[in-house]
Each structure stands twice: as C-alpha cells, then as structure tokens.
Amino acid sequence: EVTSIEAGIKTELFDNRLRLNAAVYQMKLDDLQREVNLADDTAAVVQEIRNTADATIEGLEAEFLASVTDNLVITGQLGLNTGDYDEVRFDISGDGIINENDLRLDLPRLAPRTYGVGVIYDLDCGNIGSFTARGNFNHRAQVAYTDNNLGTLPEADIFDASIAWKPPAEGWTV
C-alpha cells in the first residue's frame, strides 16, 4: 500500500519557449514486498516474496524543455531521491536476526541522483524531406541492486545519438 503526496509546478515561460516541470514528493510504503531467501527442510534455498517492511521515499524531480530557436531544442532533467526503512518485520540483511542492520539497508534500485541533458535539431530541406539529429546524456548514481545490498549497480553514464531522415512522402522515417 502506497500513500503518496506530491506538490509541483508545470509552467511555460518566454512565449512558450521554455517549459518547466518540477515536483517534490513523499511516498509512504506499507507492507513493502522484498525478495527473501529461506532454507527449506531439504537444505535448499527458496526465494519468496514477503511483506517485510515499511519505508518512506522522498524526492525532487525537475525537467525542462527550451526552444532556443525554431530548429533547436535543449532538454534536461534532475532527480534527487532518499529512502529509508521505517520498520522491518523480516530479516532482510540475512544475518539471522531482525535488527538495526536491516533498518540501515539502502532501498534497492532507488538512485539518489539522476540527471541528464539532451539536444534536438530539426532541419527542413524542402522537397527532399527533413532531418532530425538528437543527442542525449544521462547519469545514474550507484544504487543497491539486491535487497540485502550485497549486489550493486555501478554509477552509469549513458550517451545516445541518432539522425533521422523523413522524406516528403508521409508514413516512414529512416
């Protein structure tokens, strides 16, 4: 069960050439489901999903889209997140007891920081069609991957780019 509160703004400025969206939020998660490893009577390990804890996640997200010219658009985004367990009812850490070690674990897959910037350039070439060039850079901070925090995903920087040609005939793009 999730109780979520969010406050934000969505606005367009400078004759609609700048779009800005920003929000702060808080999510209270009750009976959060986590993957836990249990030993069965044959000494095998069985992975089950259990309602193990309550947690709170808070953050800020912002994004912008700026039309610098009729052909050039710059985009950007920022995400800042924190999350903590409020109560733990199962041994998530795997040390055999429910204690402060479980409460101190990072929430898996909750990146504390993400950000990125992008550029889009459109060029209309009349009777031969139009071209669109895009480039984006995105960053994600290191994040715990497993519930017991033994596995992590390293920070990641991702760059992608594309060039597309759309001929005057409608319906397809290269």
C-alpha positions, -999 to +999 in steps of 0.1 A: +000+000+000+014+034-010+003+068+003+018+095-019+019+132-016+032+154-044+034+192-049+047+207-081+046+232-108+041+230-146+047+262-164+056+277-198+076+309-200+090+333-226+062+329-251+060+291-245+097+287-255+106+273-220+086+245-204+095+238-167+081+209-146+091+204-110+078+184-081+086+173-046+071+142-033+069+118-004+057+081-006+049+060+025+051+024+016+033-001+040+039-038+038+067-033+012+074-065-006+110-078-007+126-109-020+139-131+008+159-163+008+146-191+031+161-225+038+136-254+034+138-288+051+159-303+022+187-276+028+178-259-004+173-222-006+138-210-016+133-174-027+100-159-017+084-125-019+072-114+016+057-082+031+088-073+051+089-037+059+075-001+058+096+026+041+095+063+032+108+077+000+112+114-006+125+133-035+126+161-060+122+158-098+126+186-123+127+188-161+129+215-187+125+218-225+138+250-241+132+260-277+164+280-283+154+286-320+127+272-342+150+243-351+170+238-318+156+223-286+175+216-254+161+193-227+173+185-192+162+166-161+172+161-125+161+136-099+171+136-062+158+108-040+162+095-005+146+064+010+147+047+044+131+017+061+108+029+089+101-006+103+114-040+094+094-073+102+117-098+084+155-104+083+163-086+050+200-085+056+203-122+060+223-121+093+197-143+111+181-115+132+158-085+127+178-055+140+194-022+130+213-038+102+180-043+084+169-008+090+202+007+077+199-011+043+195+010+012+163+006-006+172-014-038+171+003-072+165+038-057+191+060-073+199+090-051+208+112-081+199+111-118+204+139-143+206+144-180+207+168-209+197+165-245+197+184-278+173+180-307+179+198-340+153+197-368+162+208-404+136+211-431+151+205-465+121+213-486+114+188-514+139+162-501+123+160-466+135+168-432+164+157-409+163+154-371+195+150-350+193+140-314+219+136-287+213+128-250+235+123-220+221+107-188+237+098-155+225+075-127+243+073-094+254+039-079+225+020-064+219-011-044+206-038-066+197-066-042+175-063-011+204-073+012+226-047-005+253-073-014+248-065-051+251-030-065+247-014-099+276+010-105+270+046-115+262+048-152+268+075-178+248+068-210+251+088-242+229+081-272+226+099-305+205+095-337+200+111-371+166+105-388+155+114-423+118+118-431+111+121-468+082+143-480+061+112-485+042+106-452+044+074-433+080+064-429+114+076-415+150+063-420 
